Amino acid sequence: MEGLGSLLLFALTFYLMMRFGCGAHMIHGHGSHAGHHAAGETSGSQKDPVCGMEVAESSGYVKMHEGRSLRFCSRKCLDKFEQSPATYLAPSGVTQ
């Protein structure tokens, strides 16, 4: 029974780290900014308004803001945007 308790504790710790810790950044594309296009928007991707990274349609986080869909590479960038949207948006749209 002691082995089962240790296994469950390990499994819970592993789940929490992958869901909320460093594993969440790797899953949602924030592990590295290398290898992404430096300028322009590629087909099927959007530029993260916080860090400027290109984010594919199949990854990252999406937030509707004033009728437009914005894509973020990680929860960290989404949280920064939610704290102060005006910081990351220009009057005519998303900043460069």
N, C-alpha and C positions, 0 to 999 in steps of 0.2 A: 504494500500500500504506500510505503514511503517513496518508492520509485515512481509511482503514478502521480503523486503530489508534486514531485520535482519536475516531472515531464510537463504537467499542466502549468506550473509556474514558468518554466522555460518557454512554453508555447505562448502564453499570455504576454510575456516580455517581448518575444520575437514579434508578435502581432502588433503590439503598441509601437515598437521601434519602426517597423515597416510602414505603419499607417500614419504616424505622426512625427516620427524622427527622421533620421538621415535617409532612410529608404524611400520616403515620400518624395524627396528631391530627385532621386535617380529615376523613379517611375515616371514623374511628370516632366522630365527633360531639363532639369536645372543642374544636372551633374556637371555639365561642361558647356561652355559657350563656343568651344572650338568646333570647326567644321560646318558652321552655319553661314548662310550668305550674308555678306557684309552690307550690301546695299540693295535696295529694291525689294519688292515683294514677289516671292515665288508663287507659282500656281498652287492653290490649295493650302496656303499659309497666310498668316497675318503677323504683323509686328507687334510684340508686347509693348504697350505704351509706357511701361515702367523701366524696363532694362533694354528695350530695343531688339531683343532676340526674335528671330523668326520662329513662329510656332505653327506646326502643321495642324490641319483640321482634325486629325485623329488623336491629338494629344493636348495636354494642358487643361486650363480652366477657361470657361466662357462666362461672361457677365454682360447682361443687357444694361446699357446706360443711355438714357435719353433717346431710346428708340434704335440704338445701334448695338451690334454685337461686338464685344471686345474680347480678345483671346490673350490669356496670360500663361507664361511658361511654368509657373509654380504657384503654390498657395502663398508663398512669401510675397511675390509680386502682386497678387490679387489683394492680399491684406493691405499692402502699402497703398494701392490704388483706392481701396475702400475708405482708408483713413483721410485721404485728401485728393479726390478726383480732379479738382481744378489744377493741381500741381502738374498733372500728367497730360492734360488736354489743352490744346490751343483753341482759340475762338472758332477756327475753321475746321477743327477736327483733331485727330490724334497727332501729337508732336512727332518730329522726326527722330 
